[in-house]
């Protein structure tokens, strides 16, 4: 083989190695670019996931607070109903005791009339006589606990 052929072969081999090296470098650069894009995409997805997680946690907290508020309202309603029922039962028991003891009503004279009080409830009646004096009736006495209402009533 002549020197020129050897030189041509060497030159062709070197060119092929240089071309392959260029391909390797190009591929490596492309791979690094893809890795960078993948990392950016991963970071972006992680950020979106964190935002979504925070939103869901906030929604959960709001819903929990709302449910706790509703539960408290319901509890308060049930407690109020229980208290009313307790008061009703206590009043009924007091009436039964008063009936059994014969002390359900207290009557007291007041001038030409009388006042009757139901001892268990405090309800009050006044004995009123008809205009001709032939009959009498117990009429409920109105109880006014508000001073403004009392002034209005007195002004009638």
Secondary structure, DSSP 8 states (H G I E B T S, - for coil): --HHHHHHHHHHHHHHHHHHHHHHHHHHHHHHHHHHHHHHHHHHHHHHHHHHHHHHHHHHHHHHHHHHHHHHHHHHHHHHHHHHHHHHHHHHHHHHHHHHHT-SEEEEEETTEEEEEETTT--EEEEEE-TTSS-EEEEE------HHHHHHHHH-
